[in-house]
Amino acid sequence: MNNDAIKRALEQARDMQRTITEVLSEKQEAMKPLIERSLKTAQELQAEAARRAQESGLLTNEQTQHALGHLERALRSGADAVRAFAERNKAGGPDS
C-alpha cells in the first residue's frame, strides 16, 4: 500500500511539474511582445535623449559665442575709452 501511495504522489508531482512548465511557457510567450515593445521604447527614448543633448550643446555654444561677442565689444569700447583718455592727458586736454 505504501508503494501505491508513493507512486501516486510521484505521478501527481510529475503532473504538477508539467502543468507549471506549460503555464510558465505560456506566460513567457505572452510577455514577449511587452518586452519587445519596452525595449523599442527604451531605444527611442535613448535616441531622443542623445538628440536633445546634442541640440542643447549647440544652443549653449551659440549662446556662449554670443556672450563672448558682447564681452569682446565691451572690452574694445573700454580699451578705446582708456586710449582716448590717455591721448587727451598726453595732449594736455581738459581732464589733465
C-alpha positions as MATLAB code, in Angstrom:
seq = 'MNNDAIKRALEQARDMQRTITEVLSEKQEAMKPLIERSLKTAQELQAEAARRAQESGLLTNEQTQHALGHLERALRSGADAVRAFAERNKAGGPDS';
ca = [
       0.000    0.000    0.000;
       2.804    2.413    0.748;
       4.237    1.643   -2.659;
       0.971    2.688   -4.356;
       0.789    5.911   -2.358;
       4.364    6.781   -3.315;
       3.653    6.037   -6.991;
       0.541    8.249   -6.919;
       2.440   11.047   -5.168;
       5.230   10.861   -7.763;
       2.716   10.872  -10.619;
       0.934   13.881   -9.124;
       4.271   15.652   -8.720;
       5.108   14.966  -12.372;
       1.680   16.235  -13.465;
       2.128   19.358  -11.377;
       5.609   19.904  -12.855;
       4.196   19.569  -16.398;
       1.387   21.990  -15.598;
       3.813   24.517  -14.113;
       6.103   24.196  -17.130;
       3.183   24.745  -19.528;
       1.925   27.785  -17.606;
       5.386   29.327  -17.453;
       5.882   28.733  -21.166;
       2.541   30.390  -21.954;
       3.336   33.363  -19.718;
       6.752   33.695  -21.291;
       5.172   33.830  -24.757;
       2.597   36.356  -23.550;
       5.359   38.591  -22.137;
       7.459   38.549  -25.315;
       5.548   41.370  -27.120;
       5.559   43.505  -23.966;
       9.296   43.081  -23.532;
       9.954   43.832  -27.206;
       7.766   46.947  -27.042;
       9.545   48.078  -23.866;
      12.946   47.618  -25.490;
      11.842   49.567  -28.565;
      10.532   52.395  -26.395;
      13.767   52.450  -24.403;
      15.799   52.680  -27.621;
      13.602   55.523  -28.885;
      13.998   57.381  -25.596;
      17.750   56.892  -25.714;
      17.905   58.292  -29.255;
      15.705   61.248  -28.283;
      17.869   61.992  -25.244;
      21.019   61.898  -27.374;
      19.430   64.208  -29.972;
      18.292   66.682  -27.326;
      21.698   66.641  -25.638;
      23.322   67.494  -28.957;
      20.815   70.294  -29.633;
      21.300   71.621  -26.118;
      25.063   71.609  -26.613;
      24.727   73.514  -29.890;
      22.385   76.060  -28.310;
      24.704   76.519  -25.348;
      27.620   77.001  -27.739;
      25.683   79.640  -29.702;
      24.728   81.481  -26.519;
      28.323   81.360  -25.287;
      29.623   82.721  -28.593;
      27.012   85.485  -28.473;
      28.001   86.408  -24.898;
      31.688   86.358  -25.825;
      30.914   88.719  -28.710;
      29.254   91.157  -26.299;
      32.186   90.870  -23.928;
      34.662   91.481  -26.742;
      32.769   94.612  -27.834;
      32.637   95.861  -24.232;
      36.374   95.293  -23.788;
      37.085   97.031  -27.078;
      34.942  100.010  -26.001;
      36.725  100.138  -22.653;
      40.135   99.976  -24.312;
      39.102  102.737  -26.729;
      37.935  104.905  -23.809;
      41.197  104.347  -21.911;
      43.205  105.130  -25.076;
      41.181  108.304  -25.709;
      41.631  109.402  -22.090;
      45.373  108.738  -22.289;
      45.650  110.734  -25.538;
      43.790  113.695  -24.021;
      46.061  113.617  -20.988;
      49.103  113.414  -23.264;
      47.888  116.352  -25.326;
      47.101  118.336  -22.176;
      43.359  118.154  -22.584;
      40.775  119.400  -20.108;
      40.862  116.232  -17.965;
      44.581  116.510  -17.249;
];
